[in-house]
Each structure stands twice: as structure tokens, then as C-alpha cells.
Amino acid sequence: MDKLDYYIDDFNFSKHDFSQIIIAGWFLHSEKTINEIIFHIGGANYTIDSYGIYSPDVVNALGDRAQNCRFDQIIILPETYFFEDISASF
């Protein structure tokens, strides 16, 4: 059976005006290769370019397939976004 495992380690706004989001964690599919992760918020898509970071802790838990499953990304939001736009995405 196909299975997607993931964990979000960090999800924070890095500025008081909510203009940046810090998101970190990992994704791993049991059978398929993950080529891209897209974060959707406020009607826009942001590619998680940092996906593929080596992750020894996840390797220890899930095996060699999890070697490069981690990401740690700062997403810069347009100045026109308001907290209401962001909260409506969840």
C-alpha cells in the first residue's frame, strides 16, 4: 500500500507583519519518489526548493529511503497579504 509519511517540525511567522513564513519538516513516500513539494497559501503556490536535505534522524526511524527527505524554507509573502488571507487557507 502506498503511504505518505510527513512531519512539520516548524511553522512560524518570522516577522511581526506576517510577511515571512518559516516552514521545516520532512516528507517521504513509501514507494514513490517525491520530486516537488508545493505549499499553497492565500491562493498562491510556493515551491519548497529546499526539499532534499539529508536527514539522519528520519533515516534512523524509517530507513535509507529517508536520506534526503527534509526541508527548511523561508517563504516570503507579498505585502498585500493580510493575516485573514493566511488564516483562510487553513
Buried (B, 14 or more C-beta within 10 A) or exposed (E): EEEEBEEEEEEEBEEEEBBEBBBBBBBBBEEEEBEEBEBEBBEEEBEBEBBBBEBEEBBEEBEEBBBBBBBBBEBEBEEEBEEEBBEEEE
